[in-house]
C-alpha cells in the first residue's frame, strides 16, 4: 500500500499481489485535526485487501527542515503501526503531487477532474517508486 499523506486528503494506492504495479484505490478525506477516522479507514483497507507492507510519503521540505505536515505524517504512520501492526516505510515524497498533476494534464484531465484522484495518483507514484527499488 502506498499512502500520499496530506492535511485534508490522503491518497491510497495498492499494488498487485506480485508487487509489480501500483494503482490508485481511494482518497480518504479528513479535517486535518482528528485523524482517527482516517487511521480506521486505512486499517480497514489493510485488512480487506490483505496488505503486508505500507509505504508512507513523508512530505519533507526542500531545505531539509521538518515541517508541521512532516511531523503529522510521522505521527500518522505511528498510529497506523499501532492499529495494523505494520510499520510504514517512510519515503520522501517531494514533488509527487506536482508529478501527478503533470501526468493528469498530459492525459487530458482538466484541473477540475483532477481533484478527486490527484492524491491517489501521487500515492501510485510513491508506491511505484518503492516497488522499483525492490527489482
C-alpha positions as CSV (number, residue, x, y, z in Angstrom):
1,X,0.0,0.0,0.0
2,X,1.2,3.5,-0.9
3,X,-0.1,6.5,1.0
4,X,0.2,10.1,0.0
5,X,-0.4,11.9,3.3
6,X,-2.0,15.4,3.2
7,X,-3.7,17.6,5.8
8,X,-7.1,17.3,4.1
9,X,-6.8,14.3,1.7
10,X,-4.9,11.1,1.9
11,X,-4.3,9.2,-1.3
12,X,-4.2,5.4,-1.2
13,X,-2.7,3.1,-3.8
14,X,-2.4,-0.6,-3.8
15,X,-0.1,-2.9,-5.7
16,X,-0.9,-6.2,-7.3
17,X,-0.1,-9.4,-5.4
18,X,3.3,-9.7,-7.2
19,X,4.3,-6.2,-6.2
20,X,4.8,-5.1,-9.8
21,X,2.2,-2.4,-10.5
22,X,0.5,0.3,-8.4
23,X,-3.0,1.5,-8.9
24,X,-4.9,4.3,-7.2
25,X,-7.5,2.9,-4.8
26,X,-9.1,5.6,-2.7
27,X,-8.9,9.2,-1.4
28,X,-9.5,9.4,2.3
29,X,-10.7,12.8,3.3
30,X,-10.3,14.2,6.8
31,X,-10.5,17.5,8.7
32,X,-6.7,18.0,9.3
33,X,-7.1,17.8,13.1
34,X,-8.7,14.4,14.2
35,X,-7.2,11.7,12.1
36,X,-8.9,8.8,14.0
37,X,-11.4,8.2,11.1
38,X,-8.6,8.2,8.5
39,X,-6.5,5.8,10.5
40,X,-9.5,3.5,10.9
41,X,-10.2,3.6,7.2
42,X,-6.6,2.8,6.3
43,X,-6.8,-0.1,8.8
44,X,-10.0,-1.4,7.2
45,X,-8.3,-1.3,3.7
46,X,-5.3,-3.1,5.1
47,X,-7.5,-5.9,6.5
48,X,-9.8,-6.1,3.4
49,X,-7.0,-6.2,0.9
50,X,-4.5,-8.3,2.9
51,X,-1.9,-5.5,2.8
52,X,1.5,-6.7,4.1
53,X,3.5,-3.5,3.6
54,X,2.9,0.2,3.7
55,X,4.9,3.0,2.1
56,X,4.0,6.3,3.6
57,X,5.0,9.5,1.8
58,X,6.9,11.9,4.1
59,X,6.4,15.5,2.9
60,X,9.9,16.8,3.5
61,X,10.8,20.4,2.8
62,X,13.4,21.1,0.1
63,X,15.6,22.9,2.6
64,X,15.7,19.8,4.9
65,X,13.9,21.4,7.8
66,X,11.0,19.5,9.4
67,X,7.5,20.9,8.6
68,X,4.3,20.6,10.6
69,X,3.0,18.3,7.8
70,X,6.0,16.0,8.0
71,X,5.6,15.7,11.8
72,X,1.9,14.9,11.2
73,X,2.8,12.3,8.7
74,X,5.2,10.6,11.1
75,X,2.6,10.6,13.8
76,X,0.1,9.2,11.4
77,X,2.5,6.4,10.5
78,X,2.9,5.6,14.2
79,X,-0.9,5.4,14.6
80,X,-1.2,3.1,11.5
81,X,1.5,0.8,13.0
82,X,-0.3,0.8,16.4
83,X,-3.6,-0.3,14.7
84,X,-2.3,-2.6,12.0
85,X,0.9,-3.9,13.4
86,X,2.6,-2.9,10.1
87,X,5.4,-0.3,10.4
88,X,5.2,2.0,7.4
89,X,8.3,2.7,5.4
90,X,8.7,6.4,5.2
91,X,9.6,7.7,1.7
92,X,10.4,11.2,0.7
93,X,7.5,12.3,-1.5
94,X,8.6,15.8,-2.5
95,X,7.0,16.8,-5.8
96,X,4.8,13.7,-6.2
97,X,1.6,15.8,-6.3
98,X,3.3,18.1,-8.9
99,X,4.2,15.0,-11.0
100,X,0.7,13.6,-10.6
101,X,-0.8,16.9,-11.7
102,X,1.5,16.9,-14.8
103,X,0.6,13.4,-15.6
104,X,-3.1,14.1,-15.3
105,X,-2.7,17.2,-17.5
106,X,-0.7,15.1,-20.1
107,X,-3.6,12.6,-20.4
108,X,-6.1,15.4,-20.9
109,X,-7.7,15.6,-17.4
110,X,-8.9,19.0,-16.6
111,X,-7.9,20.6,-13.3
112,X,-11.5,20.2,-12.0
113,X,-11.5,16.5,-12.8
114,X,-8.0,16.0,-11.2
115,X,-9.1,17.0,-7.7
116,X,-10.9,13.7,-7.0
117,X,-8.0,11.5,-7.9
118,X,-4.8,13.6,-7.7
119,X,-3.9,12.2,-4.3
120,X,-4.4,8.6,-5.5
121,X,-2.1,9.3,-8.4
122,X,0.5,10.7,-6.0
123,X,0.2,7.6,-3.9
124,X,0.7,5.5,-7.0
125,X,3.9,7.4,-7.7
126,X,5.2,6.8,-4.1
127,X,4.4,3.1,-4.3
128,X,5.7,2.6,-7.9
129,X,9.0,4.3,-6.9
130,X,9.3,2.0,-3.9
131,X,8.4,-1.1,-6.0
132,X,11.2,-0.2,-8.4
133,X,13.7,-0.3,-5.6
134,X,12.8,-4.0,-5.0
135,X,13.7,-5.1,-8.5
